[in-house]
Amino acid sequence: MMATGKGGRGGEKVVKSAKGAKAPSAGAVSQPRQAKGVGAAPGGGAAFPAGELKGVLRENEPLLRHTTYRIGGPAKLHFTPGDVESAAGALRWARANRVPWLVLGLGSNVLVRDGGFPGLVVKIGKGLDHLSHRAGTWKVGGGLPIPILARRTAEDGFAGIHRLIGVPGSVGGGVYLNAGAHGSDFASVLVSATVVEPSGAVVEMPRAKIPFAYRSSGLGERVVLGCALKLEKGEPSRLRAEVAELLRRRRAGTPFDQPCCGSVFRNPPESTAGRLIDQCGLKGRRVGGAEISLMHANYIVNRGNASADDVLKLIDIARTAVFKEFGVELELEVKVLGEAK
């Protein structure tokens, strides 16, 4: 998931639930003493409303812990909300205090620069990862990983989202980006999405009001916290077999188990970015700890100590080579966020 707005591990704060809010789930983190200054608004303004929201607040949290690239400098403030209202409250605070904000799920499809993010990062994960269904309608939290949703629906004998088994990311980001694979996408099964409006209000937005397009929802600065999906019944054994085959193919054709963001470039018309980069002889090209994958040239992998600058240099090398050889300007699919070090 990725949405943004303008407006070593640091201190940690487990925020108590507001009056009338649901109690924290079992296994909630105990409350350590808050470090002095944790929650102060970057650049001044009202402090983060810790006493009113439920979740975990950290200061100067390394974002390499929260991206699939395992790359990224620290977030000034990092908040994992425990429920929908706490997520909305954090975003309202950021907008009211003109604090730059960023929403992440599993941190796929993003490259956070080495200087980190100077404002508030809201991580949609634990606490917003519920899953339930009744009569073919699935209620899903925005923090649930897409592969878990794909596997669970297939195991229960429901088709429509199972083909997204290899899509890295969370459901909120999947809806926001209209993620898809093998002829399926979120737009084709969505009933409604729970979103935070720019005003800070939480609303249930029906499918008909969402201007979906290819790999886009048109939701702008709205943030997706959950959704309802309508799935069709299928034969569980057939669906499980299809999921297994799709995973086998993904593992065979992409660096599935190495730190990366997914595809770096969008595919241009009449070709693929991976094929063009490969034809330029760039598979295996390295800068620092980053490498254009030997398995698939549209993946740049972190071989263990890559910086964001290493990845950006490889991106420039690939784009320049493809343009010189084929006259094609590759368009980034990965979102580059944050500040240079």
BATOR-116776 format. One record per residue (C-alpha): residue number from 1; residue in three letters; x, y, z. Coordinates in nm, 2 decimals, decimal comma. Layout:
BEGIN
<NUM "ALA" <X Y Z>>,
...
This chain:
BEGIN
<1 "MET" <0,00 0,00 0,00>>,
<2 "MET" <0,12 0,34 -0,08>>,
<3 "ALA" <-0,04 0,68 -0,04>>,
<4 "THR" <0,12 1,01 0,05>>,
<5 "GLY" <0,03 1,36 0,15>>,
<6 "LYS" <0,20 1,69 0,24>>,
<7 "GLY" <0,08 1,86 0,52>>,
<8 "GLY" <1,91 0,24 1,53>>,
<9 "ARG" <1,55 0,21 1,67>>,
<10 "GLY" <1,39 0,51 1,84>>,
<11 "GLY" <1,15 0,54 2,13>>,
<12 "GLU" <0,84 0,32 2,13>>,
<13 "LYS" <0,49 0,40 2,25>>,
<14 "VAL" <0,19 0,17 2,27>>,
<15 "VAL" <-0,10 0,40 2,25>>,
<16 "LYS" <-0,40 0,33 2,47>>,
<17 "SER" <-0,74 0,29 2,31>>,
<18 "ALA" <-0,98 0,59 2,32>>,
<19 "LYS" <-1,28 0,58 2,53>>,
<20 "GLY" <-1,54 0,35 2,38>>,
<21 "ALA" <-1,30 0,19 2,14>>,
<22 "LYS" <-1,25 -0,19 2,12>>,
<23 "ALA" <-1,00 -0,34 2,36>>,
<24 "PRO" <-0,66 -0,44 2,22>>,
<25 "SER" <-0,64 -0,79 2,08>>,
<26 "ALA" <-0,47 -1,07 2,28>>,
<27 "GLY" <-0,09 -1,05 2,27>>,
<28 "ALA" <-0,08 -0,67 2,25>>,
<29 "VAL" <0,26 -0,52 2,33>>,
<30 "SER" <0,32 -0,41 2,69>>,
<31 "GLN" <0,37 -0,03 2,74>>,
<32 "PRO" <0,73 0,08 2,78>>,
<33 "ARG" <0,81 0,42 2,91>>,
<34 "GLN" <0,78 0,68 2,63>>,
<35 "ALA" <1,11 0,84 2,53>>,
<36 "LYS" <1,12 1,22 2,58>>,
<37 "GLY" <1,01 1,40 2,27>>,
<38 "VAL" <0,84 1,10 2,10>>,
<39 "GLY" <0,53 1,21 1,92>>,
<40 "ALA" <0,63 1,58 1,87>>,
<41 "ALA" <0,52 1,71 1,53>>,
<42 "PRO" <0,81 1,76 1,29>>,
<43 "GLY" <0,86 2,13 1,25>>,
<44 "GLY" <0,64 2,22 1,55>>,
<45 "GLY" <0,27 2,20 1,60>>,
<46 "ALA" <0,05 1,98 1,83>>,
<47 "ALA" <0,21 1,65 1,95>>,
<48 "PHE" <0,08 1,32 1,81>>,
<49 "PRO" <-0,25 1,24 2,00>>,
<50 "ALA" <-0,11 0,93 2,17>>,
<51 "GLY" <-0,37 0,92 2,45>>,
<52 "GLU" <-0,66 0,91 2,20>>,
<53 "LEU" <-0,54 0,65 1,95>>,
<54 "LYS" <-0,47 0,27 1,97>>,
<55 "GLY" <-0,16 0,14 1,82>>,
<56 "VAL" <0,22 0,15 1,84>>,
<57 "LEU" <0,42 0,48 1,79>>,
<58 "ARG" <0,79 0,48 1,72>>,
<59 "GLU" <1,03 0,77 1,65>>,
<60 "ASN" <1,32 0,75 1,40>>,
<61 "GLU" <1,21 0,40 1,29>>,
<62 "PRO" <1,43 0,25 1,01>>,
<63 "LEU" <1,20 0,19 0,71>>,
<64 "LEU" <1,42 -0,09 0,58>>,
<65 "ARG" <1,24 -0,29 0,84>>,
<66 "HIS" <0,91 -0,22 0,67>>,
<67 "THR" <0,98 -0,25 0,30>>,
<68 "THR" <1,02 -0,56 0,08>>,
<69 "TYR" <1,34 -0,41 -0,06>>,
<70 "ARG" <1,49 -0,40 0,30>>,
<71 "ILE" <1,61 -0,05 0,21>>,
<72 "GLY" <1,52 0,29 0,35>>,
<73 "GLY" <1,62 0,55 0,60>>,
<74 "PRO" <1,43 0,64 0,92>>,
<75 "ALA" <1,08 0,77 0,95>>,
<76 "LYS" <1,05 1,07 1,19>>,
<77 "LEU" <0,74 0,91 1,33>>,
<78 "HIS" <0,61 0,56 1,26>>,
<79 "PHE" <0,26 0,46 1,37>>,
<80 "THR" <0,09 0,12 1,34>>,
<81 "PRO" <-0,28 0,18 1,42>>,
<82 "GLY" <-0,48 -0,09 1,60>>,
<83 "ASP" <-0,81 -0,01 1,44>>,
<84 "VAL" <-0,98 0,20 1,16>>,
<85 "GLU" <-1,05 0,50 1,38>>,
<86 "SER" <-0,69 0,52 1,50>>,
<87 "ALA" <-0,56 0,51 1,15>>,
<88 "ALA" <-0,80 0,79 1,05>>,
<89 "GLY" <-0,71 0,99 1,36>>,
<90 "ALA" <-0,34 0,97 1,28>>,
<91 "LEU" <-0,41 1,10 0,93>>,
<92 "ARG" <-0,63 1,38 1,05>>,
<93 "TRP" <-0,35 1,49 1,29>>,
<94 "ALA" <-0,09 1,49 1,01>>,
<95 "ARG" <-0,31 1,70 0,78>>,
<96 "ALA" <-0,41 1,94 1,06>>,
<97 "ASN" <-0,05 2,00 1,16>>,
<98 "ARG" <0,08 2,01 0,80>>,
<99 "VAL" <0,30 1,71 0,86>>,
<100 "PRO" <0,41 1,51 0,55>>,
<101 "TRP" <0,25 1,17 0,57>>,
<102 "LEU" <0,29 0,83 0,40>>,
<103 "VAL" <0,09 0,51 0,42>>,
<104 "LEU" <0,25 0,18 0,38>>,
<105 "GLY" <0,13 -0,18 0,40>>,
<106 "LEU" <0,39 -0,45 0,34>>,
<107 "GLY" <0,62 -0,20 0,17>>,
<108 "SER" <0,62 -0,36 -0,18>>,
<109 "ASN" <0,64 -0,15 -0,50>>,
<110 "VAL" <0,83 0,13 -0,31>>,
<111 "LEU" <1,19 0,24 -0,28>>,
<112 "VAL" <1,25 0,46 0,02>>,
<113 "ARG" <1,56 0,68 -0,01>>,
<114 "ASP" <1,85 0,66 0,23>>,
<115 "GLY" <1,76 0,99 0,41>>,
<116 "GLY" <1,42 0,84 0,52>>,
<117 "PHE" <1,09 1,02 0,55>>,
<118 "PRO" <1,07 1,35 0,75>>,
<119 "GLY" <0,71 1,31 0,86>>,
<120 "LEU" <0,46 1,05 0,97>>,
<121 "VAL" <0,45 0,69 0,83>>,
<122 "VAL" <0,12 0,50 0,90>>,
<123 "LYS" <0,17 0,13 0,86>>,
<124 "ILE" <-0,14 -0,06 0,78>>,
<125 "GLY" <-0,08 -0,41 0,92>>,
<126 "LYS" <-0,16 -0,59 1,24>>,
<127 "GLY" <-0,49 -0,47 1,38>>,
<128 "LEU" <-0,63 -0,41 1,03>>,
<129 "ASP" <-0,58 -0,76 0,89>>,
<130 "HIS" <-0,91 -0,92 0,96>>,
<131 "LEU" <-1,08 -1,17 0,72>>,
<132 "SER" <-1,43 -1,31 0,73>>,
<133 "HIS" <-1,69 -1,42 0,48>>,
<134 "ARG" <-2,06 -1,50 0,45>>,
<135 "ALA" <-2,25 -1,61 0,14>>,
<136 "GLY" <-1,97 -1,53 -0,09>>,
<137 "THR" <-1,90 -1,18 0,04>>,
<138 "TRP" <-1,56 -1,14 0,20>>,
<139 "LYS" <-1,48 -0,86 0,45>>,
<140 "VAL" <-1,10 -0,80 0,44>>,
<141 "GLY" <-0,88 -0,56 0,64>>,
<142 "GLY" <-0,64 -0,35 0,44>>,
<143 "GLY" <-0,34 -0,48 0,63>>,
<144 "LEU" <-0,39 -0,84 0,52>>,
<145 "PRO" <-0,12 -0,97 0,28>>,
<146 "ILE" <-0,26 -1,05 -0,06>>,
<147 "PRO" <-0,10 -1,39 -0,08>>,
<148 "ILE" <-0,28 -1,49 0,24>>,
<149 "LEU" <-0,61 -1,37 0,10>>,
<150 "ALA" <-0,55 -1,56 -0,23>>,
<151 "ARG" <-0,47 -1,88 -0,05>>,
<152 "ARG" <-0,75 -1,87 0,21>>,
<153 "THR" <-1,02 -1,80 -0,05>>,
<154 "ALA" <-0,89 -2,08 -0,27>>,
<155 "GLU" <-0,88 -2,32 0,02>>,
<156 "ASP" <-1,24 -2,23 0,11>>,
<157 "GLY" <-1,35 -2,29 -0,25>>,
<158 "PHE" <-1,39 -1,93 -0,38>>,
<159 "ALA" <-1,25 -1,80 -0,71>>,
<160 "GLY" <-1,18 -1,45 -0,82>>,
<161 "ILE" <-0,88 -1,34 -0,62>>,
<162 "HIS" <-0,68 -1,67 -0,60>>,
<163 "ARG" <-0,47 -1,58 -0,91>>,
<164 "LEU" <-0,31 -1,30 -0,72>>,
<165 "ILE" <-0,12 -1,55 -0,50>>,
<166 "GLY" <0,22 -1,41 -0,62>>,
<167 "VAL" <0,14 -1,04 -0,58>>,
<168 "PRO" <0,35 -0,90 -0,30>>,
<169 "GLY" <0,17 -0,64 -0,09>>,
<170 "SER" <-0,13 -0,59 0,12>>,
<171 "VAL" <-0,50 -0,57 0,04>>,
<172 "GLY" <-0,53 -0,19 0,10>>,
<173 "GLY" <-0,25 -0,13 -0,15>>,
<174 "GLY" <-0,40 -0,39 -0,39>>,
<175 "VAL" <-0,73 -0,20 -0,40>>,
<176 "TYR" <-0,56 0,14 -0,43>>,
<177 "LEU" <-0,34 0,02 -0,72>>,
<178 "ASN" <-0,60 -0,22 -0,86>>,
<179 "ALA" <-0,34 -0,49 -0,84>>,
<180 "GLY" <-0,39 -0,79 -1,07>>,
<181 "ALA" <-0,24 -1,10 -1,23>>,
<182 "HIS" <-0,33 -1,36 -1,48>>,
<183 "GLY" <-0,65 -1,19 -1,59>>,
<184 "SER" <-0,78 -1,11 -1,24>>,
<185 "ASP" <-0,78 -0,78 -1,05>>,
<186 "PHE" <-0,94 -0,62 -0,75>>,
<187 "ALA" <-1,18 -0,40 -0,96>>,
<188 "SER" <-1,35 -0,71 -1,10>>,
<189 "VAL" <-1,45 -0,84 -0,75>>,
<190 "LEU" <-1,48 -0,53 -0,54>>,
<191 "VAL" <-1,82 -0,45 -0,37>>,
<192 "SER" <-1,70 -0,15 -0,17>>,
<193 "ALA" <-1,39 -0,01 0,00>>,
<194 "THR" <-1,35 0,14 0,34>>,
<195 "VAL" <-1,15 0,46 0,29>>,
<196 "VAL" <-1,03 0,77 0,48>>,
<197 "GLU" <-1,14 1,08 0,29>>,
<198 "PRO" <-0,90 1,38 0,27>>,
<199 "SER" <-1,14 1,54 0,53>>,
<200 "GLY" <-1,05 1,26 0,77>>,
<201 "ALA" <-1,39 1,10 0,76>>,
<202 "VAL" <-1,41 0,72 0,72>>,
<203 "VAL" <-1,67 0,61 0,46>>,
<204 "GLU" <-1,77 0,30 0,28>>,
<205 "MET" <-1,73 0,38 -0,09>>,
<206 "PRO" <-1,92 0,16 -0,34>>,
<207 "ARG" <-1,75 0,01 -0,64>>,
<208 "ALA" <-1,96 0,23 -0,88>>,
<209 "LYS" <-1,80 0,54 -0,74>>,
<210 "ILE" <-1,44 0,43 -0,78>>,
<211 "PRO" <-1,29 0,52 -1,12>>,
<212 "PHE" <-1,08 0,21 -1,17>>,
<213 "ALA" <-0,85 0,17 -1,46>>,
<214 "TYR" <-0,56 -0,06 -1,54>>,
<215 "ARG" <-0,34 -0,07 -1,23>>,
<216 "SER" <-0,51 0,24 -1,09>>,
<217 "SER" <-0,81 0,32 -0,87>>,
<218 "GLY" <-0,82 0,70 -0,91>>,
<219 "LEU" <-0,87 0,73 -0,53>>,
<220 "GLY" <-0,61 1,00 -0,50>>,
<221 "GLU" <-0,53 1,10 -0,14>>,
<222 "ARG" <-0,79 0,86 0,00>>,
<223 "VAL" <-0,65 0,58 0,20>>,
<224 "VAL" <-0,79 0,23 0,18>>,
<225 "LEU" <-0,83 0,05 0,52>>,
<226 "GLY" <-1,04 -0,24 0,41>>,
<227 "CYS" <-1,29 -0,38 0,15>>,
<228 "ALA" <-1,57 -0,61 0,07>>,
<229 "LEU" <-1,53 -0,86 -0,22>>,
<230 "LYS" <-1,78 -1,07 -0,40>>,
<231 "LEU" <-1,63 -1,41 -0,50>>,
<232 "GLU" <-1,78 -1,70 -0,69>>,
<233 "LYS" <-1,79 -2,06 -0,57>>,
<234 "GLY" <-1,54 -2,30 -0,72>>,
<235 "GLU" <-1,40 -2,64 -0,68>>,
<236 "PRO" <-1,15 -2,63 -0,39>>,
<237 "SER" <-0,91 -2,89 -0,53>>,
<238 "ARG" <-0,90 -2,72 -0,87>>,
<239 "LEU" <-0,84 -2,38 -0,71>>,
<240 "ARG" <-0,56 -2,52 -0,48>>,
<241 "ALA" <-0,39 -2,68 -0,78>>,
<242 "GLU" <-0,41 -2,36 -0,98>>,
<243 "VAL" <-0,26 -2,16 -0,69>>,
<244 "ALA" <0,02 -2,42 -0,66>>,
<245 "GLU" <0,10 -2,40 -1,03>>,
<246 "LEU" <0,10 -2,01 -1,03>>,
<247 "LEU" <0,34 -2,01 -0,74>>,
<248 "ARG" <0,57 -2,27 -0,91>>,
<249 "ARG" <0,58 -2,05 -1,22>>,
<250 "ARG" <0,65 -1,74 -1,02>>,
<251 "ARG" <0,94 -1,90 -0,83>>,
<252 "ALA" <1,08 -2,03 -1,16>>,
<253 "GLY" <1,07 -1,70 -1,34>>,
<254 "THR" <1,13 -1,42 -1,09>>,
<255 "PRO" <1,36 -1,36 -0,79>>,
<256 "PHE" <1,06 -1,45 -0,56>>,
<257 "ASP" <1,27 -1,50 -0,24>>,
<258 "GLN" <1,52 -1,21 -0,27>>,
<259 "PRO" <1,46 -0,86 -0,13>>,
<260 "CYS" <1,31 -0,65 -0,42>>,
<261 "CYS" <1,01 -0,43 -0,49>>,
<262 "GLY" <0,85 -0,64 -0,76>>,
<263 "SER" <0,87 -0,50 -1,12>>,
<264 "VAL" <1,08 -0,19 -1,14>>,
<265 "PHE" <0,93 -0,06 -1,48>>,
<266 "ARG" <0,60 -0,07 -1,65>>,
<267 "ASN" <0,58 -0,28 -1,96>>,
<268 "PRO" <0,59 -0,06 -2,28>>,
<269 "PRO" <0,35 -0,13 -2,57>>,
<270 "GLU" <0,44 -0,43 -2,78>>,
<271 "SER" <0,72 -0,55 -2,56>>,
<272 "THR" <0,82 -0,61 -2,19>>,
<273 "ALA" <1,07 -0,40 -1,99>>,
<274 "GLY" <1,25 -0,72 -1,88>>,
<275 "ARG" <1,30 -0,83 -2,24>>,
<276 "LEU" <1,44 -0,49 -2,35>>,
<277 "ILE" <1,68 -0,47 -2,05>>,
<278 "ASP" <1,79 -0,83 -2,12>>,
<279 "GLN" <1,86 -0,75 -2,48>>,
<280 "CYS" <2,09 -0,47 -2,37>>,
<281 "GLY" <2,30 -0,73 -2,19>>,
<282 "LEU" <2,23 -0,59 -1,84>>,
<283 "LYS" <2,13 -0,90 -1,65>>,
<284 "GLY" <2,37 -0,93 -1,35>>,
<285 "ARG" <2,49 -0,57 -1,37>>,
<286 "ARG" <2,57 -0,45 -1,02>>,
<287 "VAL" <2,61 -0,12 -0,84>>,
<288 "GLY" <2,71 -0,15 -0,48>>,
<289 "GLY" <2,48 -0,41 -0,32>>,
<290 "ALA" <2,21 -0,38 -0,59>>,
<291 "GLU" <2,19 -0,61 -0,90>>,
<292 "ILE" <1,97 -0,64 -1,21>>,
<293 "SER" <1,84 -0,99 -1,15>>,
<294 "LEU" <1,99 -1,28 -1,35>>,
<295 "MET" <1,65 -1,44 -1,34>>,
<296 "HIS" <1,44 -1,15 -1,46>>,
<297 "ALA" <1,58 -0,82 -1,59>>,
<298 "ASN" <1,28 -0,61 -1,47>>,
<299 "TYR" <1,38 -0,69 -1,11>>,
<300 "ILE" <1,65 -0,51 -0,92>>,
<301 "VAL" <1,74 -0,71 -0,61>>,
<302 "ASN" <1,91 -0,62 -0,29>>,
<303 "ARG" <2,20 -0,86 -0,24>>,
<304 "GLY" <2,23 -0,77 0,13>>,
<305 "ASN" <2,37 -0,42 0,17>>,
<306 "ALA" <2,22 -0,22 -0,11>>,
<307 "SER" <2,14 0,15 -0,07>>,
<308 "ALA" <1,86 0,33 -0,24>>,
<309 "ASP" <2,12 0,52 -0,44>>,
<310 "ASP" <2,26 0,19 -0,57>>,
<311 "VAL" <1,92 0,10 -0,70>>,
<312 "LEU" <1,86 0,44 -0,85>>,
<313 "LYS" <2,19 0,42 -1,03>>,
<314 "LEU" <2,09 0,09 -1,18>>,
<315 "ILE" <1,75 0,23 -1,28>>,
<316 "ASP" <1,93 0,51 -1,47>>,
<317 "ILE" <2,17 0,27 -1,64>>,
<318 "ALA" <1,88 0,05 -1,76>>,
<319 "ARG" <1,66 0,34 -1,88>>,
<320 "THR" <1,96 0,50 -2,06>>,
<321 "ALA" <2,06 0,17 -2,23>>,
<322 "VAL" <1,70 0,09 -2,35>>,
<323 "PHE" <1,65 0,44 -2,49>>,
<324 "LYS" <1,98 0,43 -2,68>>,
<325 "GLU" <1,92 0,09 -2,82>>,
<326 "PHE" <1,54 0,09 -2,89>>,
<327 "GLY" <1,43 0,45 -2,85>>,
<328 "VAL" <1,19 0,34 -2,57>>,
<329 "GLU" <1,15 0,55 -2,25>>,
<330 "LEU" <1,09 0,31 -1,97>>,
<331 "GLU" <0,84 0,43 -1,71>>,
<332 "LEU" <0,89 0,35 -1,34>>,
<333 "GLU" <0,64 0,13 -1,17>>,
<334 "VAL" <0,82 0,14 -0,84>>,
<335 "LYS" <0,74 0,46 -0,63>>,
<336 "VAL" <1,05 0,64 -0,51>>,
<337 "LEU" <0,98 0,81 -0,17>>,
<338 "GLY" <1,16 1,00 0,09>>,
<339 "GLU" <1,48 1,21 0,09>>,
<340 "ALA" <1,84 1,16 -0,02>>,
<341 "LYS" <2,09 1,11 0,26>>,
